[in-house]
Amino acid sequence: MLQTTKAPLWAAYDLALLDLDGVVYVGPHAVPGAAERLTAAAQAGMHLAYVTNNASRTPSNVADHLRALGVPVSTGDVVTSAQAAARLLADKLPPGAPVFVIGGIGLYDALAERGLRGVQDVADHPEAVVSGYHPDLRWRTVVEGAVLVRDGLPWVAANADLTMPTTLGEAPGNGALVEVVTRYSGRCPQVAGKPAPPLFEETVRRVGGDRPLVVGDRLDTDIEGAANAGLDSLLVMTGVTGLEELVGAPAVRRPTYLAADLAGLGRSHSAPDPEPAPGPEPGPGPENGGTGCTLDGWRAEVQDGRLRVQGSGDVDAWWRVVATAAWAHLDATGTPADVAGLPVPDAAGR
């Protein structure tokens, strides 16, 4: 369940590991208010690291994009899954070893940074295979890399995301390619990106920080990844996670904190207060049709399987009572609460 902190998150944690798409920007455009809130967090003393599963872009490309949106960033504060993948391979291989690349420039640069040599010719006698998304990937490259994997070479995948955001909507991601190679070769890769821990570990190693906080919009990568790495997390509702996904989240995909947007970095966080269950036994529970909780003017309860919310107030508090009541119901019954037709309040809490 959600946790409480009396201090603003930017004081309680010294490092934010920020996802990009859905948190800082959506496509080429900044999330409204994101640049201003990140600037305020940096001025408050929080170190900001920008962490992406995208292995096709170099850190300098990502940093240029962020600066164009008004986000304070140095290239060294951007960490990609390609860099985490290269670190995993460098721990296995001798310096200068050739690595077959099923991908593009992001992987080549990351390998070179770790003293390895990216190749796309089997005649170079590669000693491992690395794979990541690239928009112009040739099928021949996929075939040759898959054969090398089948023949037993170590294989690291930058990420296993089945989908990725594009201007056309959700499209097949690197995980689709990983599944193809896995089915052909009968082998699974070591995964560097979220929700596996290596990308978070690589970020902390590069930028420092004693109290990291993962900030993301996706339950299955950002929030589950934080749990896998033993880190606290903040879920913001500016990206792909909607009301239905939130209320159906299993325990491993539940954030430590929840906010409508990045303004949550500058606020203290209160967890909702559970109401006593009806009946002779006090305490929260699903008896007589539902559980209830309250926070800052809002009350949420699941009755007969349907989530109901009453009151008015801060939109962050609305999201928190909704999540808390829905998760208690899910844990007790195994069935997500019905949220059909439940309106989400605007920024003013209306």
C-alpha positions as CSV (number, residue, x, y, z in Angstrom):
1,M,0.0,0.0,0.0
2,L,1.0,3.6,-0.4
3,Q,3.4,5.1,2.1
4,T,3.7,8.5,3.9
5,T,6.5,11.0,4.0
6,K,6.2,14.3,5.9
7,A,9.0,15.9,3.8
8,P,8.7,16.7,0.1
9,L,10.0,13.8,-2.0
10,W,12.8,16.0,-3.3
11,A,14.0,16.3,0.3
12,A,13.4,12.7,1.4
13,Y,15.4,11.3,-1.6
14,D,18.6,12.7,-3.1
15,L,18.3,11.1,-6.6
16,A,15.3,10.8,-9.0
17,L,15.6,8.1,-11.6
18,L,13.2,9.5,-14.1
19,D,11.5,7.7,-17.0
20,L,11.1,9.8,-20.1
21,D,8.2,9.1,-22.3
22,G,5.0,9.7,-20.4
23,V,6.8,11.4,-17.5
24,V,8.9,14.2,-19.0
25,Y,7.6,14.2,-22.6
26,V,5.0,12.4,-24.8
27,G,6.5,11.9,-28.2
28,P,8.3,15.1,-29.2
29,H,6.4,17.4,-26.8
30,A,6.9,18.1,-23.1
31,V,4.4,17.0,-20.5
32,P,2.7,20.2,-19.4
33,G,4.6,21.7,-16.5
34,A,7.3,19.0,-16.5
35,A,10.3,21.3,-17.2
36,E,9.3,23.8,-14.5
37,R,8.8,21.1,-11.9
38,L,12.1,19.4,-12.7
39,T,13.9,22.7,-12.6
40,A,12.4,23.3,-9.1
41,A,13.4,19.8,-8.0
42,A,17.0,20.4,-9.2
43,Q,17.1,23.8,-7.4
44,A,15.9,22.0,-4.2
45,G,19.0,19.8,-4.4
46,M,17.6,16.6,-5.9
47,H,19.9,15.1,-8.5
48,L,17.9,14.2,-11.6
49,A,18.9,11.2,-13.8
50,Y,17.0,10.4,-17.0
51,V,16.6,6.6,-17.5
52,T,15.3,5.1,-20.7
53,N,14.8,1.6,-22.0
54,N,15.3,3.0,-25.5
55,A,18.6,1.7,-26.9
56,S,18.4,3.3,-30.3
57,R,19.2,6.9,-29.1
58,T,22.5,8.0,-27.6
59,P,22.6,9.9,-24.3
60,S,23.7,13.0,-26.2
61,N,20.6,12.7,-28.5
62,V,18.3,12.4,-25.5
63,A,20.0,15.3,-23.6
64,D,19.6,17.5,-26.7
65,H,15.9,16.7,-26.9
66,L,15.4,17.4,-23.2
67,R,17.3,20.7,-23.3
68,A,15.1,21.8,-26.3
69,L,12.1,21.2,-24.0
70,G,13.6,23.4,-21.3
71,V,14.6,20.5,-19.0
72,P,17.9,21.0,-17.0
73,V,20.2,18.1,-18.0
74,S,23.8,17.2,-18.7
75,T,24.6,14.3,-21.1
76,G,26.1,12.4,-18.1
77,D,22.7,12.4,-16.4
78,V,21.1,10.4,-19.2
79,V,21.5,6.6,-18.9
80,T,20.1,4.1,-21.5
81,S,19.5,0.4,-21.6
82,A,22.2,0.2,-24.2
83,Q,24.7,1.4,-21.6
84,A,23.5,-1.1,-19.0
85,A,23.7,-3.9,-21.7
86,A,27.2,-2.9,-22.5
87,R,28.2,-3.1,-18.9
88,L,26.8,-6.6,-18.6
89,L,28.8,-7.7,-21.6
90,A,32.0,-6.0,-20.4
91,D,31.8,-8.0,-17.2
92,K,31.8,-11.2,-19.3
93,L,34.3,-10.4,-22.2
94,P,37.9,-9.4,-22.5
95,P,38.7,-5.8,-23.6
96,G,38.3,-5.3,-27.4
97,A,36.1,-8.3,-27.9
98,P,33.8,-8.2,-30.9
99,V,30.0,-8.2,-30.1
100,F,27.4,-8.8,-32.8
101,V,24.9,-6.0,-32.8
102,I,21.2,-6.5,-33.6
103,G,20.5,-2.8,-33.4
104,G,21.9,0.6,-34.1
105,I,24.1,3.5,-33.1
106,G,23.0,3.5,-29.4
107,L,24.4,0.1,-28.9
108,Y,27.6,0.7,-30.9
109,D,28.4,3.8,-28.8
110,A,27.7,2.1,-25.5
111,L,29.9,-0.9,-26.4
112,A,32.7,1.4,-27.5
113,E,32.4,3.3,-24.2
114,R,33.1,0.0,-22.4
115,G,36.0,-1.0,-24.6
116,L,34.1,-3.5,-26.7
117,R,33.8,-3.6,-30.5
118,G,30.4,-3.7,-32.2
119,V,30.2,-5.7,-35.4
120,Q,27.6,-6.9,-37.8
121,D,29.6,-9.5,-39.7
122,V,30.0,-13.1,-38.6
123,A,33.4,-13.1,-40.2
124,D,34.6,-10.9,-37.3
125,H,34.1,-13.9,-35.0
126,P,31.9,-12.2,-32.4
127,E,32.0,-13.4,-28.9
128,A,28.5,-12.3,-27.8
129,V,25.3,-10.9,-29.2
130,V,23.5,-7.7,-28.0
131,S,20.0,-6.7,-29.3
132,G,18.0,-3.5,-29.1
133,Y,15.4,-1.6,-31.1
134,H,16.5,0.2,-34.3
135,P,14.1,1.6,-36.8
136,D,16.1,0.5,-39.9
137,L,17.2,-3.0,-38.7
138,R,17.8,-5.4,-41.6
139,W,16.3,-8.9,-41.5
140,R,19.6,-10.3,-42.5
141,T,21.2,-8.9,-39.3
142,V,18.4,-10.5,-37.3
143,V,18.9,-13.8,-39.0
144,E,22.7,-13.9,-38.5
145,G,22.4,-12.7,-34.9
146,A,19.8,-15.4,-34.1
147,V,22.0,-18.1,-35.5
148,L,24.8,-17.0,-33.3
149,V,22.5,-17.1,-30.3
150,R,21.3,-20.6,-31.3
151,D,25.0,-21.6,-31.5
152,G,25.5,-20.7,-27.8
153,L,27.0,-17.1,-27.7
154,P,26.1,-15.0,-24.7
155,W,23.1,-12.8,-25.5
156,V,22.1,-9.6,-23.8
157,A,18.9,-7.7,-24.7
158,A,18.6,-4.0,-24.0
159,N,15.0,-4.5,-23.0
160,A,12.1,-6.8,-23.5
161,D,9.3,-4.2,-24.0
162,L,6.7,-5.8,-26.2
163,T,5.4,-2.4,-27.3
164,M,6.8,1.1,-27.7
165,P,5.1,4.5,-28.2
166,T,5.2,6.0,-31.7
167,T,3.4,8.8,-33.6
168,L,1.1,6.0,-34.9
169,G,0.3,4.8,-31.4
170,E,1.6,1.7,-29.7
171,A,3.9,-0.3,-32.0
172,P,6.0,-3.6,-31.7
173,G,9.0,-3.0,-29.5
174,N,12.3,-4.8,-28.9
175,G,10.5,-7.5,-26.9
176,A,8.8,-8.6,-30.1
177,L,12.2,-9.2,-31.7
178,V,13.4,-10.9,-28.5
179,E,10.5,-13.3,-28.7
180,V,11.3,-14.2,-32.3
181,V,15.0,-15.0,-31.5
182,T,14.0,-16.9,-28.4
183,R,11.5,-19.1,-30.2
184,Y,14.0,-19.8,-32.9
185,S,17.0,-20.4,-30.7
186,G,15.4,-21.9,-27.6
187,R,17.4,-19.5,-25.5
188,C,16.5,-16.4,-23.4
189,P,18.6,-13.3,-23.1
190,Q,19.9,-11.6,-20.0
191,V,17.8,-8.4,-20.0
192,A,19.5,-5.1,-19.1
193,G,16.5,-2.7,-19.1
194,K,13.5,-2.2,-16.9
195,P,11.9,-4.1,-15.1
196,A,15.2,-5.9,-14.6
197,P,17.6,-4.2,-12.1
198,P,20.8,-3.6,-14.2
199,L,19.6,-0.3,-15.7
200,F,18.8,1.2,-12.3
201,E,22.1,-0.2,-10.9
202,E,24.0,1.4,-13.9
203,T,22.3,4.7,-13.3
204,V,23.2,4.9,-9.6
205,R,26.8,3.8,-10.4
206,R,27.1,6.6,-13.0
207,V,25.4,9.6,-11.3
208,G,25.6,8.7,-7.6
209,G,23.0,8.9,-4.9
210,D,22.3,7.3,-1.5
211,R,18.5,7.5,-1.5
212,P,17.2,6.9,-5.1
213,L,13.5,7.3,-6.1
214,V,12.2,5.8,-9.3
215,V,9.7,8.0,-11.1
216,G,7.7,6.5,-13.9
217,D,4.3,6.2,-15.6
218,R,4.3,2.4,-16.4
219,L,3.5,-0.2,-13.9
220,D,5.1,-3.1,-15.8
221,T,8.5,-1.5,-16.3
222,D,9.1,1.5,-14.0
223,I,7.2,0.5,-10.9
224,E,7.8,-3.3,-11.1
225,G,11.4,-2.5,-11.9
226,A,11.8,-0.4,-8.8
227,A,10.4,-3.2,-6.7
228,N,12.8,-5.7,-8.4
229,A,15.7,-3.4,-7.5
230,G,14.5,-2.8,-3.9
231,L,13.8,1.0,-4.6
232,D,10.9,3.2,-3.7
233,S,8.9,4.6,-6.5
234,L,6.5,7.5,-7.5
235,L,3.9,6.7,-10.1
236,V,2.7,9.8,-12.1
237,M,-0.6,9.6,-14.1
238,T,0.6,11.5,-17.2
239,G,1.5,8.5,-19.3
240,V,0.2,5.0,-20.2
241,T,-1.2,4.0,-16.8
242,G,-4.9,4.8,-16.6
243,L,-7.6,4.2,-14.0
244,E,-8.3,0.5,-15.0
245,E,-4.6,-0.4,-15.0
246,L,-4.1,1.2,-11.6
247,V,-7.0,-0.5,-9.8
248,G,-5.9,-3.9,-11.2
249,A,-2.3,-3.6,-10.2
250,P,-0.8,-6.6,-8.4
251,A,1.3,-6.0,-5.4
252,V,4.6,-6.1,-7.3
253,R,3.4,-3.3,-9.5
254,R,2.2,-0.9,-6.8
255,P,4.2,2.3,-6.2
256,T,5.4,3.7,-2.9
257,Y,3.8,7.1,-3.8
258,L,1.2,8.3,-6.3
259,A,0.7,11.7,-7.8
260,A,-1.1,13.2,-10.8
261,D,2.1,14.6,-12.2
262,L,5.7,15.7,-11.4
263,A,4.4,18.3,-9.0
264,G,4.3,15.3,-6.6
265,L,8.1,15.6,-6.2
266,G,7.7,18.8,-4.3
267,R,5.0,17.7,-1.9
268,S,4.8,15.6,1.2
269,H,2.7,12.4,0.8
270,S,0.0,11.1,3.0
271,A,-1.5,7.6,2.7
272,P,-5.3,7.3,3.0
273,D,-6.8,6.4,6.3
274,P,-8.7,3.1,6.2
275,E,-12.2,3.0,7.7
276,P,-13.2,0.2,10.1
277,A,-15.1,-2.5,8.4
278,P,-18.8,-3.0,9.2
279,G,-19.5,-5.8,11.7
280,P,-18.1,-6.9,15.0
281,E,-14.4,-7.0,13.9
282,P,-12.8,-3.6,13.6
283,G,-10.2,-2.9,10.9
284,P,-10.2,-2.7,7.1
285,G,-11.8,-5.6,5.2
286,P,-14.2,-6.6,2.4
287,E,-17.1,-7.5,4.7
288,N,-20.6,-6.4,3.7
289,G,-19.6,-5.4,0.2
290,G,-16.4,-3.3,0.4
291,T,-13.7,-1.4,2.1
292,G,-13.4,2.4,2.6
293,C,-10.7,5.0,3.0
294,T,-10.5,8.7,3.3
295,L,-7.9,11.4,2.5
296,D,-8.1,15.2,2.3
297,G,-11.8,15.5,1.5
298,W,-12.2,12.3,-0.5
299,R,-13.8,9.0,0.5
300,A,-13.5,5.9,-1.7
301,E,-15.2,2.5,-1.2
302,V,-15.9,-0.6,-3.2
303,Q,-19.5,-1.7,-2.9
304,D,-20.8,-4.8,-4.7
305,G,-17.7,-4.8,-6.8
306,R,-18.0,-1.2,-7.9
307,L,-15.6,1.6,-6.9
308,R,-17.4,4.7,-5.6
309,V,-15.8,8.0,-4.7
310,Q,-17.4,11.0,-2.9
311,G,-16.1,14.4,-1.9
312,S,-13.8,17.0,-3.3
313,G,-10.2,18.2,-2.9
314,D,-6.8,17.7,-4.3
315,V,-6.5,15.5,-7.3
316,D,-3.5,13.6,-5.9
317,A,-5.6,12.6,-2.9
318,W,-8.3,11.4,-5.3
319,W,-5.9,9.0,-7.0
320,R,-4.6,7.8,-3.6
321,V,-8.0,6.9,-2.1
322,V,-9.0,5.2,-5.4
323,A,-5.9,3.1,-5.4
324,T,-6.0,2.2,-1.8
325,A,-9.7,1.1,-1.8
326,A,-9.3,-0.8,-5.1
327,W,-6.2,-2.6,-4.0
328,A,-7.7,-3.7,-0.7
329,H,-10.7,-5.1,-2.7
330,L,-8.4,-6.8,-5.2
331,D,-6.3,-8.4,-2.5
332,A,-9.5,-9.6,-0.7
333,T,-11.4,-10.9,-3.7
334,G,-9.0,-11.5,-6.5
335,T,-11.2,-9.3,-8.8
336,P,-10.5,-5.7,-9.8
337,A,-13.1,-3.2,-8.9
338,D,-15.4,-2.0,-11.6
339,V,-14.5,1.6,-12.5
340,A,-16.7,2.0,-15.6
341,G,-18.0,5.6,-15.8
342,L,-16.0,6.8,-12.8
343,P,-15.0,10.4,-13.7
344,V,-11.4,11.5,-13.0
345,P,-11.3,15.0,-11.4
346,D,-9.4,17.8,-13.1
347,A,-6.3,19.5,-11.7
348,A,-8.6,21.7,-9.5
349,G,-10.2,18.6,-8.0
350,R,-13.5,19.0,-9.7
